[in-house]
Amino acid sequence: MSEEKPLAVCFDFAGVLADHRDLKPLPEMVQLVRDLHADGRYLAVVTRYPEQKAGELLGQELLRFFCRVCSAPEGGREKLERVLDFARECGIDDLSRVAFLDDKPENLAALAGSGVQVIGFRGSGKYDTGEACRKVGVPFAGTVDELRALLRL
């Protein structure tokens, strides 16, 4: 991982920003998003949900912190494409300055080795994300405090 803080952070929606069971934003993640925004980071949501649906589920109070909500219904490589598009939109050429947070093993594996800072997050606990991270060699955050440290916040 880069020693510098990421300039842009891309979040998965269900399981990371929101509880996968009821799709309500996780309170500790709402505060993290606010703090990253206040620190001047570019923020995006990259999700399998249609953009409008994800925006509705986030709600206006949280949605306003994001530069973009991107739909990637196929996951995996499609999520990587959306993250790369977002980096270009933000004018970031050094992909190590872009972080991608997800809890799903397939998505973590698809982005590992891409140059992007891939971080597995326990989120709402649907997957064994820690084991998936060990397999593909990316950092794992089991708590929001650990995530804050990895994002250098």
N, C-alpha and C positions, 0 to 999 in steps of 0.2 A: 504494500500500500504506500501511497505517496506520503511523504513527511509533511506536506502542506495540507491545509484544510481544503476540502472540496469547495469549489465555487458554486457548483450546482448539485442538488440532491433530488433524485427521482424516487418516488415512493410507489410501491404497490398499494392498492386500495384495500381489498378484503384480506384480513389477516394481519396487516401491518398498520395502516392508518385506522382501520375500523375492525371491530370484532367480526369474525367470519360468520358467527351465528345470527346476529341481528343487524349487521352492517351499520351499526352506530359508531361514530368516531370514538376512539379510545381517548379518554381525558388526558392521559400523560403524553399522548402523541400530539394532541391539539396544542399543548404547551410547547412541545419540541418544535412544531411547525412555526409557531409564533416567534420563538427564540431564534430559529434559523433565519426567518424573514428579517427580524430586527438586526441580525448580524450581516445582512446584505447578500444572502445566498439566493440564487435562482432556484425555484422549486417547481417540480412537476409531479403529476400523478400519471403513472403508466399502468393501466388496468385492462382486464379482459372485458369490463363493462363498457357499454356505449358511453361516450363522453357526456352526453346530457344526463343520463341516469347516474353516473358517478358524481357529477356536479350537484344533482339534487340530493343524493345521499350525503355528500359532504356538508351541504348547507352553505348559505351565503357567508356566514361568519368565518368559516374555515376556507371556503373556496377562494376568497379574496386574496389569500396569501400565495396562491399558485399562479405562475405565469401561464401554465398550460395543463390541460387534462388530455391525455392521449389514450385512445383505445387501441388495444392490441389483443383481440379476441383469441388469437392462436397461441399467445404466450411465447415463451422461449425466444427464438431468434427474432420474432416480430417485436418483442419488448426491446431487444437490443437495437433494432432499427429505430424505434421511437426514441430511445435514450440518445442515440447518435444524432438523430434529427434535432433533438432539444439542445444538445451541446453545440451544434452548428448555429442554431438560432441565437444562442447566448454568446456566440463568438469565442467559444472555448475550443482551442485546437488540441490542447494537452488533455487527453481523455482521463489521465490519472487524477485530474481535478474535478471529475464528475463521479458522484456516488450513486449507486443503485441499491435500494433496500427492498428485499423480498423475503418471504417465508417459504415459498414453494421450491422444493429441491430441483425440479426440472428447469425453472427459470434461473436459479443460481448457477446451475451447470451450464446453461446456454450462454450466460454472460461472463463466466469465469474465463480468464485469458484474453478478454477483449480489450484490455487496457483501462477499462472503467473500474473504479473502486467498488467491487461487489461486496455487499455486507448482508449476511443472513441475519434476520431478526426473528426472535421467538414469537413476537406479536401476540396473537390470541391463542396460540398453541395448537393449531390444527395439525401441523406437520412436525416431524423430528428434524427440525432445521439445523440443530447443532451437529448431528451426525452427517447430514448432507453437506454442511460447510467443511467438515473434516475431510470428507471424500474428495471434494473439488478444490480444497486448499484456499478457501476464502474466510475472512474473519466472521465470527459469530457474536452477536450481542443478545444475551438472555434477558437484559433489563434495559430500560430507557436510559439509565445512567451509563451503562456500558456503551450504548449507542451514541450518547452525547460525547463520550471520550473518543470513540472511533471517528466521529464527525468533527472532532476538535472544536467543540462548543463549550 
